[in-house]
């Protein structure tokens, strides 16, 4: 399956690995690492604020589509302004349309993912929706193992199953798994 998928003119998997390996040497500096950690932390805080605001708007009667429309408008304006300020032409395709179509597929998947998440926030407790949303690294690992041939060994599979069991404990606290583990007695 990996060869089928890469024939769809995805960027070279081998090129990606070599680029990732070459780029990792530059990430070892303390300053770069601190900056990356800070940005990741700020991203997590911004995402938490976004989740809270989506829930508040849902509670006030806004639909997921309305919230998504405004998110898209604001994001498009901000990204375009930032690109122009940095001298980047936002609609300039440098790799050709065969490769660029994957940017469009990514945009559709990202938009659909956020829309579905916003809808889930309107109907589930915020903590449950967030826990389910953040199972995406597991699904990414599964897809990457099939589509890109990335390693997903037995140990990673067992740990993923343990994570899913933990998620079940959070999402369905009255499930048979809770009773089986005796956690309900706490």
C-alpha positions as CSV (number, residue, x, y, z in Angstrom):
1,X,0.0,0.0,0.0
2,X,2.8,2.4,0.7
3,X,4.1,2.3,-2.9
4,X,0.5,2.9,-4.1
5,X,0.2,5.9,-1.9
6,X,3.6,7.4,-2.8
7,X,2.8,7.0,-6.5
8,X,0.1,9.7,-6.0
9,X,3.0,12.2,-6.2
10,X,3.4,12.8,-2.5
11,X,6.7,14.3,-1.6
12,X,9.3,11.6,-1.4
13,X,9.3,9.6,1.8
14,X,13.0,9.0,1.5
15,X,13.6,12.8,1.0
16,X,11.4,13.5,4.1
17,X,13.4,11.1,6.3
18,X,16.7,12.6,5.1
19,X,15.4,16.1,5.6
20,X,14.2,15.3,9.1
21,X,17.5,13.7,10.0
22,X,19.5,16.7,8.7
23,X,17.1,19.1,10.4
24,X,17.3,17.4,13.8
25,X,20.9,18.4,14.3
26,X,19.9,22.0,14.3
27,X,17.2,21.5,16.9
28,X,19.7,20.4,19.5
29,X,20.8,23.9,20.5
30,X,19.4,25.0,23.9
31,X,18.0,28.3,22.5
32,X,16.2,26.6,19.7
33,X,14.8,24.0,22.0
34,X,13.6,26.5,24.6
35,X,12.0,28.5,21.8
36,X,10.2,25.4,20.5
37,X,9.1,24.4,24.0
38,X,7.7,27.9,24.6
39,X,5.9,28.0,21.3
40,X,4.4,24.5,21.9
41,X,3.2,25.7,25.3
42,X,1.7,28.8,23.9
43,X,0.0,26.7,21.3
44,X,-1.5,24.5,23.9
45,X,-2.8,27.5,25.9
46,X,-4.3,29.0,22.7
47,X,-5.9,25.7,21.8
48,X,-7.4,25.4,25.3
49,X,-8.8,29.0,25.0
50,X,-10.2,28.2,21.6
51,X,-11.9,25.1,22.9
52,X,-13.4,27.0,25.8
53,X,-14.7,29.7,23.4
54,X,-16.2,27.2,21.0
55,X,-18.1,25.6,23.9
56,X,-19.3,29.0,25.2
57,X,-20.5,30.0,21.7
58,X,-22.2,26.6,21.3
59,X,-24.0,27.1,24.6
60,X,-25.2,30.5,23.3
61,X,-26.8,29.0,20.2
62,X,-24.1,29.3,17.6
63,X,-23.8,26.3,15.3
64,X,-20.6,24.6,14.5
65,X,-20.8,25.9,10.9
66,X,-21.2,29.5,12.1
67,X,-18.2,29.2,14.4
68,X,-16.1,27.5,11.6
69,X,-17.1,30.2,9.1
70,X,-15.8,33.0,11.4
71,X,-12.7,31.0,12.3
72,X,-12.0,30.6,8.5
73,X,-12.5,34.3,7.7
74,X,-10.3,35.5,10.6
75,X,-7.6,32.9,9.9
76,X,-7.5,33.7,6.2
77,X,-7.2,37.4,6.8
78,X,-4.5,36.9,9.5
79,X,-2.5,34.4,7.4
80,X,-2.7,36.6,4.3
81,X,-1.6,39.7,6.2
82,X,1.3,37.8,7.8
83,X,2.4,36.3,4.5
84,X,2.4,39.7,2.8
85,X,4.2,41.3,5.7
86,X,6.9,38.6,5.4
87,X,7.2,38.9,1.6
88,X,5.6,35.5,1.0
89,X,3.1,35.2,-1.9
90,X,0.3,33.1,-0.3
91,X,-1.1,31.8,-3.5
92,X,2.2,31.1,-5.3
93,X,2.6,27.4,-6.1
94,X,6.3,26.6,-6.1
95,X,6.2,22.7,-6.3
96,X,3.6,22.4,-9.1
97,X,0.0,21.6,-8.9
98,X,0.5,17.8,-8.6
99,X,2.2,18.3,-5.3
100,X,0.1,21.3,-4.3
101,X,-3.1,19.3,-4.5
102,X,-1.9,17.6,-1.2
103,X,-2.0,21.1,0.4
104,X,-5.6,21.4,-0.6
105,X,-6.4,17.8,0.6
106,X,-4.8,18.7,3.9
107,X,-6.8,21.9,4.1
108,X,-10.1,20.1,3.5
109,X,-9.2,17.4,6.1
110,X,-8.1,20.0,8.6
111,X,-11.3,22.1,8.1
112,X,-13.5,19.0,8.3
113,X,-11.7,17.9,11.5
114,X,-12.2,21.2,13.2
115,X,-15.8,21.4,12.1
116,X,-16.5,17.9,13.5
117,X,-14.6,18.8,16.7
118,X,-16.7,22.0,17.1
119,X,-19.9,20.0,16.6
120,X,-18.7,17.5,19.3
121,X,-18.0,20.3,21.7
122,X,-21.6,21.4,21.4
123,X,-22.9,18.0,22.4
124,X,-20.4,16.5,24.8
125,X,-18.7,17.7,28.0
126,X,-15.7,19.7,27.1
127,X,-13.2,17.3,28.8
128,X,-14.6,14.2,27.0
129,X,-14.6,16.0,23.6
130,X,-11.0,17.1,24.1
131,X,-9.8,13.7,25.2
132,X,-11.4,12.1,22.2
133,X,-9.9,14.8,19.9
134,X,-6.4,14.1,21.2
135,X,-6.5,10.5,20.1
136,X,-5.3,11.9,16.8
137,X,-1.7,10.9,17.3
138,X,-2.8,7.3,17.6
139,X,-4.7,7.5,14.3
140,X,-1.8,9.4,12.7
141,X,0.6,6.6,13.7
142,X,-1.7,3.9,12.3
143,X,-2.2,5.8,9.0
144,X,1.5,6.6,8.7
145,X,2.4,2.9,9.3
146,X,0.1,1.9,6.4
147,X,0.6,4.9,4.0
148,X,4.2,5.8,4.6
149,X,5.6,2.5,5.9
150,X,6.6,4.1,9.2
151,X,7.4,1.8,12.1
152,X,4.5,1.0,14.4
153,X,6.0,-2.0,16.3
154,X,4.4,-4.3,18.8
155,X,5.4,-2.1,21.8
156,X,3.8,1.0,20.2
157,X,0.7,-1.0,19.5
158,X,0.4,-2.3,23.0
159,X,1.0,1.2,24.4
160,X,-1.7,2.6,22.0
161,X,-4.2,0.0,23.3
162,X,-3.3,1.0,26.9
163,X,-4.0,4.6,25.9
164,X,-7.3,3.7,24.4
165,X,-8.2,1.8,27.6
166,X,-7.4,5.0,29.6
167,X,-9.5,7.1,27.2
168,X,-12.4,4.6,27.8
169,X,-12.1,5.2,31.5
170,X,-12.4,8.9,31.0
171,X,-15.2,8.8,28.4
172,X,-17.3,6.1,29.8
173,X,-16.6,5.9,33.5
174,X,-19.3,3.3,34.1
175,X,-18.0,1.0,31.5
176,X,-17.2,-2.7,32.2
177,X,-13.5,-1.8,31.9
178,X,-13.8,0.4,35.0
179,X,-15.4,-2.4,36.9
180,X,-12.9,-5.0,35.6
181,X,-10.0,-2.8,36.8
182,X,-11.6,-2.1,40.1
183,X,-11.2,1.7,39.6
184,X,-14.9,2.3,40.4
185,X,-14.1,1.7,44.1
186,X,-12.0,4.9,44.3
